[in-house]
Amino acid sequence: MNKVYQKISEKIINDILQVKPGQSVILYAEIHNVTEPKDPLEEIPFLEDIAISLRKKKALPILDISTENLHKRFFEEVDDNHTIQNDIFSIWINGADYFIDFSWRSNPMFYKSIPEQFMKKYKDMSELYIKEITKKKKKIILLGTPTKGLAKYYNIDQDLLIETFYQSIDIDYLQLKKKCLIFSGKISQNKNWQIVTKNRILQIDLIGKPQSLYGEFQHNPIVTLPTGLWKQNLLSENCNGILFCDYIYHQEYTWSNVQLIFNEGKIIDIETEFPQENTKLLKTNLRTQIKSICLNYGLNENVRKMSLYPMFDILKFGNLSMTILLEKHEFLLLSQNADLFLREVKAPI
């Protein structure tokens, strides 16, 4: 057994799921035989170690392993007349106490291989899967285990991606919870803040309730790992000033060193320090109608480097970011090493 896998497996089983003897856990993974035929078993060693840890806990691991090619063929070759009924799907869900999905978002290159006319069917099945698990009051962990396809999609270093993934889930979840709650308590004392980036100032107002993600299920039966994040919505129309972004992420695209000028929640000007690919796409997206803005603060100290994978970078301790929901229901993530000040106070939080 890999010592790193074993250590992480025990934390997931004992600290997050809190599995008891006699319970069962469905472990779902895919063999990547569409986009990564030379190394299709990337998720399997980690899955095996979690299965062994479950058996040592006197719990039952149920392996549900499919292939990308079979997954793709289901959508392309099985028509609506052969769709599985919800009650049959429910029987499968009732067969376990917990679920761990190793393949969630692990390979965007695979989804690009599915013809557009079948994507709706894929999304509908995914929504049904989550809906039924929630309805049955089951618990699921979504592990986006990094693959070559993920690294290729974002054009980033796969070794750094894998290193970051395992470091970020090998964390003391009790201490992470304390950090998240302490930070939330501090920032919730005031609604009026300003973000300072390279002598630029963006004024913001927080609204609604904050959310802290630290690996507990609380009111939501879904936990995504890695975790360690505080977030809260902003009053969009009160965003005024200038924000300098170290990185902006959108789908598979990344831009660096971008200055944005906000006026009453609208981005009225965009400047880049040097020519970058797809800048026109960035400007088109940023100048569309903004539906909502969420402020994020990373609290996972085991995320040590920026990997340029947004789902990991957003968790890096001290990394301040903003998630922008656009009119087209697409997301942009603005990330920066910034200072967060109260409006009238000259020291960062």
Buried (B, 14 or more C-beta within 10 A) or exposed (E): EEEEBBBBBBBBBEBBBEBEEEBBBBBBBBBBBBBBEEEBBBBBEBBBBBBBBBEEBEBBBBEBBEBBBEBBEBBEEEEEEEEEEEEEBEEBBEEBBBBBBBBBBBBBBBBEEBEEEBEEBBEEBEEBBBEBBBEEEBBBBBBBBBBBBBBBBBEBBBEBBBBBBBBBBBBEBEEBBEBBEEBBEEBEEBBEBBBBBEEBBBBBBBEEEBBBBBBBBEEEBBBBBBBBBBBBBBBBEBBBBBBBBBBBBBBEBBBBBBBBBBEEBBBEEBEBEEEBEBEEEBBEBBBBEBEBBBBBBBBBBBBBEBBBBBBBBBBBBEBBBBBBBBEEEEBBBBBBBBBBBBEEEEEEB
